[in-house]
Structure formats: C-alpha cells, structure tokens
Amino acid sequence: MLKSANKTETNTYTLEVSISGEDFKAAVVKAYNKQKGKISIPGFRKGKVPMQMVERYYGKGVFYEDALDILYPDVVGDAIKESGIEAVSAPYDVDVKEIGDNGVEMTMKVTVKPEIEVSEYKGLKAEKADVTVSAADVKKELEALQERNARIITVEDRAVVKDDIAVIDFEGFVDGVAFEGGKGENFELTIGSGQFIPGFEDQIIGHNAGDEFDVNVTFPTEYTPELAGKAAVFKVKVNEIKAKELPELDDEFAKDVSDEAETLAALKKSIKADLTKKKKEEADKDFESALLEQLSANVQGEIPEVMYDNKVEDEINAFSQRLAGQGMSLDMYMQYTGMNMDALKASLRENAEKQVKLMLAVEKIAKLENIEASEEEVEAKFAEMAEMYKMELDQLKSIIPVNDLKTDIINGKAVQFVVDNAVAVAPEKPAKKTAAKKTAKKAEEKAEEKAEEAAE
C-alpha cells in the first residue's frame, strides 16, 4: 500500500510503499512452492524438503527476493495509481528499508509527466495554397490515363526510336575480354530510360529488328573499380522492337476508364473534381502540419529525457515491425546500411522530441479548452473502426480500451481547435513571369476551358 507520495525534484516523486506481513508471508510460500522441485538438502529427496528446513539450512531470507518479485508489480502499480501521479518511467532508486515477517517497507523514485505551458496556440499563422485546377492539370491526368491504358505492340515497319522498347541480346568486352555481368539475352530496354550507361541507349536508335552491331561506350569514373573509366564494346543484336500504342481520347475511352463518365467531356469534369478534392486535402494537410510544427516549438517546460528515450524506442519498435513485414530484421537492415543502434537512435531523436512536445501541447490545449469526448462520439468512432477493419463491434471493443479511444478523440478535437483558430496566409509567389508569357498562358488555358464547355 502507498504510505506517502512527495514531489522531491522537478518531475520526480518519491513514493513510500509498504507490504503487510500477512501478504509477504503468503508470497514467501508461493516462492517456496515455485522452487521446491529444484531444492535438495542432505537427508531429503529432491523436491521434498520442508520450507522450514530450507530456511534453516540456507537462511531465513532465502525466499525474500523471489517473494518481493512476486508482489512488486501489483503493489507498485496500485501505489502509483493511488498517488494520482502519471508516471512516464518505471520506478528507480528502489530502496528496501525493511523486509521480513513484519512485511516490507521501501521507497522509490518515479518520473512523472511534466507540467508544461504552451506560449501560443490560438491565431497561429501558416501558409495555405489556393486550390486551383487548370486545364493543363486535367490534360496531364488524361495523358497519365492514356499511358496506364496503353497496349504494347510489336513494330515491324521501322527502326528503333526514343521511348521504344528494344528487345536485345548484348555482351560487353573491355580490351577484347568479356567482363562479368555484361551479358544479357532478350533484355527489354526502354530507350531513354537511362537504365544503361550513358551513350548506350542512344546507339540503339535507328537500328531495325535483326540488326547486329557494336555499341562503343566509356564507363563512368564512379562505376565499379574494375570498370570505372574504361572503354568498352558491346556486341548487340536487336531481336524485336516494341512500342506503346496509346488509346484515342474520345467518348469510348471515357467509358472504358470510368464507371460513371459517358463522354470525354464528362470524364474531364470528373477528373477536375477529383484533382480539386485531392489538392484541397493536400493543402489542408500541409496547413495542419505547419501549425503543429509551430505548436511543438511553443512548448515551455522541463521535459524528462526518459520521455524522449521512450518515444525513440517506440519508433524503433514500429520500424522493426515494418521491416519484418518486408521480410527483413532490424539487425539485417543495420548490416546493409552500416548503421549501429546508437546511430539509429540519434537519427530518430529530433523527431521524437518534436512528437513528445506536440503530444504534451495537445493534451494541455484539451485541458485548457475543456475538450471532452461524448459517449456518442466514442460509439460512432467504434462503429467507424469496425467498418474499416471489417470486425464485429464487440470484438473491436474487447481489443481497444475505451479510455484510449477517448484520448484519441479528445486529442483530435484539440488539433482541430488549433486549425479552426489559425490564420491561413497566401504562400509567397515565385518570381513573376514576363507579361507576355503570363498573358499567353492565361489565354491558352481560357481557350481550353471554353472548348471543354462547348463539348459539354
């Protein structure tokens, strides 16, 4: 039980905790029962030595440490809860003052969540881009749709040109000797992709299927040591030429790529609406991120280092899980990158500090503004998550504690409070274009928009 809890340093409390003689004796018996199968004393069979005989042979306190280990987690957890403090670290500097038949008396230190101030959280200013979607943006998206719906055809009536896919056999030689890794068969090389060393792809252009020829190149100086800077000759044969055939931008195309648009004009309108929504979401997200960056910087107070350490550990654990999902261990990752654990922690430290400060700031704002989560909001969030994860509502509730969900809702509302009370300013404009170019660009976009309206 908790006897006292006193603030002894900034963010540090010293707890005085006791365990009754009755509880401790019961724990000693448990400790004996866990170990008796391993105990042997002359004159007794292994596992059959009475507890009193073990204590007489090894000393009265033989089971004290194990007994305290049995009781410690619950006793300390209850003491911290009873004290009302919010611990951010495990107890340390544990000092057992008394232990025996009369029970246990001990003291310990606990680091607690700090009291912080947020110098400013209303009226923060951040840039927010105007959301505009031009005819050029729609055109670019249409071209991307064309690319995604293109089909690959074999070309037989012409030579290789840029953007073709040349199916080639090749073998490279330096000083007349073939080198390792310089050979390939039926390799599909997109001309202009930059897959091969500079100069190689350009020399494929102009050749027809069936052509056999030499390609002369020089390896870059930053290449592998055995080939860096050396002249090489590749024996090349073009087996086949392939090209992308783009679909026509017409009403049939619109029907093929969309479940809703019946015409090209309707498809363009739909694309514009989607791009507008996407750009708005991006602008809102960037605006919020800029505000939260300021909010983190506005935190004032002495924050325990252990909170930063804990956040770094959380990030490492999350990173390790992501790697595991890709079939790689954290140790393997560090071997590949040449990074050690200290370097990894150092790389995560700055962001961890920002995240801790931001968490404290959001909690402080929620408290100052009396932000709460209603039962209706909690139930609605549970229902939303159940739908998202395709789980039964009761099953989800058995996994996620209600208080954790409430905290998430409250923190989300606090962040929204900051956003709602912030001031959006226009981004700084880039260097002005010449009047002629600006006028021409506007005229071009206006003409395209009018053409679209006429088509509709």
C-alpha positions in Angstrom: 0.0 0.0 0.0 1.0 3.6 -0.5 2.2 5.4 2.6 3.2 8.7 1.0 4.0 10.4 -2.3 6.1 13.5 -2.2 7.5 15.7 -5.0 11.2 15.7 -4.4 12.6 17.1 -7.7 11.2 18.6 -10.9 9.1 15.8 -12.5 10.1 13.4 -9.8 8.1 11.9 -6.9 9.4 9.7 -4.1 6.9 7.0 -3.1 6.9 5.3 0.3 5.3 1.8 -0.1 4.6 -1.0 2.4 3.6 -4.6 2.1 1.8 -6.2 5.1 3.4 -9.1 7.0 0.5 -11.3 6.0 0.8 -10.6 2.3 4.5 -11.0 2.3 4.4 -14.4 4.2 1.9 -15.6 1.6 4.3 -14.5 -1.2 7.2 -16.4 0.6 5.1 -19.6 0.5 4.5 -19.0 -3.2 8.1 -18.5 -3.9 9.0 -21.7 -2.0 6.3 -23.7 -3.9 7.8 -22.5 -7.2 11.3 -23.5 -6.3 10.9 -26.6 -4.1 11.2 -29.0 -7.0 14.8 -27.8 -7.6 15.9 -27.8 -3.9 17.9 -30.6 -2.4 19.4 -30.9 1.1 21.3 -33.9 2.5 18.9 -36.3 4.1 15.9 -35.3 1.9 14.7 -36.3 -1.5 14.9 -33.5 -4.1 11.7 -31.6 -4.1 10.6 -33.0 -0.7 12.5 -30.6 1.6 10.1 -28.8 4.0 10.1 -25.0 3.8 11.2 -24.5 7.4 14.2 -26.8 6.8 15.2 -24.9 3.7 15.1 -21.6 5.6 17.1 -23.1 8.5 19.7 -24.5 6.0 20.0 -21.5 3.7 18.9 -18.7 5.9 15.6 -17.1 6.9 15.6 -14.7 3.9 16.3 -17.4 1.2 12.9 -16.7 -0.5 12.6 -13.0 0.2 13.9 -11.7 -3.1 11.6 -14.0 -5.1 8.6 -13.2 -2.8 9.2 -9.5 -3.4 9.4 -10.1 -7.2 6.0 -11.8 -7.0 4.4 -8.8 -5.2 6.3 -5.9 -6.7 4.4 -5.3 -10.0 0.9 -5.1 -8.4 2.0 -3.3 -5.3 3.9 -0.6 -7.2 1.2 -0.3 -9.8 -1.5 0.2 -7.2 0.7 2.7 -5.3 1.2 4.8 -8.4 -2.5 4.7 -9.2 -3.4 5.6 -5.6 -0.9 8.5 -5.7 -2.7 10.1 -8.7 0.6 10.7 -10.5 1.1 10.0 -14.2 4.3 8.0 -14.4 6.4 8.1 -17.6 9.1 5.7 -16.4 9.5 2.6 -14.3 10.4 3.2 -10.6 14.1 3.6 -10.0 16.4 4.0 -7.0 14.3 1.4 -5.2 15.5 1.2 -1.5 14.1 -1.7 0.6 14.3 -0.3 4.1 12.8 -3.4 5.9 11.9 -6.9 4.8 10.8 -9.9 6.9 7.9 -11.4 8.8 6.6 -7.9 9.5 6.3 -7.1 5.8 8.2 -4.8 3.6 9.0 -1.1 3.8 10.6 0.5 0.7 11.0 3.8 -1.1 11.4 4.5 -4.8 11.5 7.4 -7.3 9.2 7.8 -10.2 9.5 10.3 -13.1 6.1 11.9 -13.9 4.6 13.7 -16.9 5.7 17.3 -16.7 3.5 20.4 -16.3 4.1 22.5 -19.4 2.9 25.7 -20.9 2.0 26.5 -24.5 3.0 30.0 -25.2 0.7 30.4 -28.2 -1.9 28.1 -29.8 -4.7 30.5 -31.0 -4.2 32.6 -34.0 -1.2 30.7 -35.3 -0.3 31.6 -38.9 0.8 29.3 -41.7 0.8 29.2 -45.5 -2.1 27.6 -47.3 -2.1 27.2 -51.0 -5.1 28.3 -53.1 -6.7 25.3 -54.7 -7.0 25.7 -58.4 -7.0 23.1 -61.1 -6.1 24.3 -64.6 -6.9 22.7 -68.0 -3.2 21.8 -68.1 -3.6 19.7 -64.9 -6.6 17.9 -66.4 -4.7 17.3 -69.6 -1.7 15.8 -67.7 -4.0 13.4 -65.8 -5.7 12.4 -69.1 -2.2 11.7 -70.5 -1.4 9.5 -67.5 -4.6 7.6 -68.0 -3.7 7.1 -71.6 -0.3 5.7 -70.5 -1.9 3.3 -68.0 -4.3 2.0 -70.6 -1.7 1.8 -73.4 -1.1 -1.6 -75.1 2.3 -2.9 -76.2 2.6 -3.7 -79.9 5.4 -5.2 -82.0 6.8 -2.7 -84.6 8.0 -4.3 -87.9 8.0 -1.4 -90.3 10.5 1.0 -88.9 13.7 1.4 -86.8 14.1 2.0 -83.1 13.1 5.5 -81.9 13.1 7.1 -78.4 10.6 5.6 -75.9 10.5 2.3 -77.8 11.2 -1.0 -76.0 14.1 -2.7 -77.8 14.4 -6.4 -77.0 18.1 -7.1 -77.3 20.9 -9.6 -76.8 24.2 -8.0 -75.7 27.6 -8.8 -74.4 30.3 -6.4 -73.2 34.0 -6.5 -73.7 36.9 -4.5 -72.3 40.2 -4.8 -74.2 38.6 -7.7 -76.1 37.8 -9.7 -72.9 34.2 -10.3 -71.8 33.5 -9.0 -68.3 31.3 -10.4 -65.6 27.7 -9.1 -65.6 28.0 -7.7 -69.1 25.8 -10.2 -70.9 22.1 -10.4 -71.4 19.5 -12.1 -73.7 16.1 -10.9 -74.7 16.5 -7.9 -72.4 13.7 -5.4 -72.7 15.3 -1.9 -72.8 13.2 1.2 -72.9 15.1 3.7 -74.9 15.6 6.9 -73.0 15.0 5.3 -69.6 18.7 5.7 -68.5 18.9 2.0 -67.4 22.2 1.5 -69.2 25.4 3.6 -69.0 25.4 7.0 -70.9 25.6 6.6 -74.6 24.4 3.0 -74.8 20.7 3.6 -75.5 21.4 6.4 -78.0 23.3 4.0 -80.2 20.3 1.6 -80.4 18.2 4.3 -82.0 18.0 3.9 -85.8 18.6 0.1 -85.9 16.0 -2.4 -87.1 14.9 -5.8 -85.8 17.6 -8.3 -86.8 20.5 -5.8 -86.9 23.7 -6.8 -85.2 26.2 -4.1 -84.4 28.7 -2.7 -81.9 28.0 -0.1 -79.2 31.1 1.8 -78.0 30.9 3.4 -74.6 33.1 4.5 -71.7 32.2 3.5 -68.1 31.6 6.5 -65.7 34.5 7.2 -63.3 32.2 6.5 -60.3 31.4 3.0 -61.6 32.7 -0.2 -60.0 36.6 -0.1 -59.6 37.4 -2.8 -62.1 35.4 -1.0 -64.9 35.5 2.7 -63.9 36.6 5.0 -66.7 37.3 2.1 -69.1 36.3 2.0 -72.8 34.0 -1.0 -73.6 32.5 -2.5 -76.7 29.1 -4.2 -76.6 28.1 -6.7 -79.2 24.3 -6.0 -79.7 21.5 -7.7 -81.6 18.0 -6.2 -81.8 15.6 -9.1 -81.6 12.3 -7.2 -81.6 11.0 -3.6 -81.4 8.0 -2.9 -79.2 6.1 0.4 -78.8 3.3 1.7 -76.7 0.0 2.3 -78.5 -2.0 5.0 -76.8 -5.8 4.8 -77.0 -7.6 7.7 -78.6 -9.0 10.4 -76.3 -12.7 10.1 -77.2 -16.0 9.1 -75.6 -15.2 5.4 -75.9 -12.0 5.9 -74.0 -14.0 7.7 -71.3 -16.4 4.8 -71.0 -13.5 2.3 -70.8 -11.7 4.1 -67.9 -14.6 5.3 -65.9 -17.7 3.6 -64.4 -19.6 6.9 -64.5 -18.5 9.1 -67.4 -20.2 8.5 -70.7 -18.3 11.2 -72.6 -14.8 12.6 -72.8 -16.2 16.0 -71.5 -17.8 14.2 -68.5 -14.5 12.4 -67.8 -12.6 15.7 -67.9 -15.2 17.2 -65.5 -14.8 14.2 -63.1 -11.0 14.4 -63.3 -11.1 18.1 -62.4 -13.4 17.5 -59.4 -11.1 14.7 -58.2 -8.0 16.8 -58.6 -9.7 19.7 -56.8 -10.6 17.4 -53.9 -7.1 15.9 -53.8 -5.4 19.3 -53.9 -7.7 20.6 -51.1 -6.8 17.7 -48.9 -3.1 18.2 -49.5 -3.4 21.9 -48.8 -5.3 21.2 -45.6 -2.8 18.6 -44.5 0.2 20.8 -45.2 -1.5 23.7 -43.3 -2.1 21.5 -40.3 1.4 20.1 -40.4 2.9 23.6 -40.4 0.7 24.6 -37.4 1.6 21.5 -35.4 5.3 22.3 -36.1 4.8 25.7 -34.5 2.8 24.2 -31.7 5.6 21.9 -30.8 8.1 24.8 -30.8 5.8 26.8 -28.5 6.0 24.2 -25.6 7.7 25.6 -22.5 8.7 23.4 -19.6 11.3 20.9 -18.4 10.6 17.6 -20.1 12.1 14.4 -18.7 14.7 12.9 -21.0 13.1 9.5 -20.4 10.0 10.6 -22.4 12.2 11.2 -25.4 14.0 7.9 -24.9 10.7 6.1 -24.7 9.5 7.7 -27.9 12.7 6.7 -29.7 12.2 3.1 -28.5 8.6 3.2 -29.8 9.8 4.4 -33.2 12.4 1.7 -33.4 9.9 -1.0 -32.5 7.5 0.3 -35.1 10.3 0.5 -37.7 11.3 -3.1 -36.8 7.7 -4.3 -37.4 7.6 -2.6 -40.8 10.9 -4.3 -41.7 9.6 -7.6 -40.5 6.6 -7.2 -42.8 9.0 -6.9 -45.7 10.9 -10.0 -44.6 13.9 -8.2 -43.1 15.1 -8.0 -39.5 16.4 -4.8 -37.9 19.8 -6.4 -37.4 19.9 -7.2 -41.2 18.9 -3.6 -42.0 21.7 -2.2 -39.9 24.2 -4.5 -41.5 23.1 -3.4 -45.0 23.2 0.3 -44.2 26.3 0.2 -42.0 24.3 1.8 -39.1 24.5 0.8 -35.5 21.9 1.2 -32.8 23.3 4.4 -31.4 23.3 6.0 -34.9 19.7 4.8 -35.5 18.6 6.3 -32.2 20.4 9.5 -32.9 18.7 9.8 -36.3 15.2 9.5 -34.6 15.9 11.8 -31.7 15.0 15.1 -33.2 11.6 13.9 -34.5 10.9 12.1 -31.2 11.5 15.3 -29.2 9.0 17.2 -31.5 6.4 14.4 -31.2 6.7 14.4 -27.4 6.3 18.2 -27.2 3.4 18.1 -29.6 1.6 15.4 -27.5 2.1 17.4 -24.4 0.9 20.6 -26.1 -2.3 18.9 -27.5 -3.1 17.4 -24.0 -2.6 20.9 -22.5 -4.9 22.6 -25.0 -7.6 19.9 -24.5 -7.4 20.7 -20.7 -7.4 24.5 -21.1 -10.4 24.4 -23.6 -12.3 21.7 -21.6 -12.5 19.5 -24.7 -14.1 16.1 -24.0 -15.4 13.1 -25.9 -19.0 12.2 -25.5 -20.4 8.7 -25.4 -22.0 9.2 -28.8 -18.7 10.2 -30.3 -17.0 7.2 -28.8 -19.6 4.8 -30.1 -19.5 6.4 -33.5 -15.7 6.0 -33.6 -16.0 2.4 -32.6 -18.6 1.8 -35.4 -16.4 3.6 -37.9 -13.3 1.4 -37.0 -15.4 -1.8 -37.0 -16.5 -1.0 -40.6 -12.9 -0.1 -41.6 -11.3 -3.3 -40.2 -14.3 -5.5 -41.1 -14.7 -6.6 -37.4 -17.6 -7.2 -35.1 -18.2 -4.2 -32.8 -18.0 -6.3 -29.6 -14.7 -7.9 -30.8 -13.2 -4.5 -31.5 -14.3 -3.2 -28.1 -12.6 -6.1 -26.4 -9.3 -5.2 -28.1 -9.3 -1.3 -27.8 -9.7 0.2 -24.3 -12.5 2.8 -24.2 -10.2 5.3 -22.4 -7.6 5.0 -25.2 -10.2 5.8 -27.8 -11.5 8.7 -25.8 -8.0 10.1 -25.6 -7.6 9.8 -29.4 -10.9 11.6 -30.0 -10.0 14.4 -27.5 -6.6 14.9 -29.0 -8.1 15.0 -32.5 -10.6 17.6 -31.4 -7.8 19.7 -29.8 -5.8 19.6 -33.0 -8.9 20.7 -34.9 -9.4 23.5 -32.4 -5.9 24.8 -33.3 -6.6 24.5 -37.0 -10.0 26.3 -36.7 -8.4 29.2 -34.8 -5.5 29.6 -37.1 -4.9 32.1 -39.8 -4.2 31.0 -43.3 -1.8 33.2 -45.3 -1.1 33.0 -49.1 2.2 31.4 -50.0 5.0 33.6 -51.3 4.7 33.9 -55.0 7.6 32.8 -57.2 9.4 35.3 -59.4 6.9 36.8 -61.8 6.8 35.7 -65.4 7.0 38.2 -68.2 3.7 39.8 -69.0 3.7 38.3 -72.5 4.2 34.7 -71.2 1.6 35.3 -68.5 -1.0 36.6 -70.9 -0.3 33.8 -73.4 -0.6 31.1 -70.7 -3.9 32.5 -69.4 -5.2 32.8 -73.0 -4.3 29.2 -73.7 -6.0 27.9 -70.5 -9.1 30.0 -71.2 -9.3 28.6 -74.7 -9.1 25.0 -73.5 -11.7 25.6 -70.8 -14.1 27.2 -73.4 -13.5 24.2 -75.6 -14.5 21.9 -72.8 -17.6 23.9 -72.0 -18.6 23.7 -75.7 -18.1 20.0 -75.8 -20.4 19.5 -72.8 
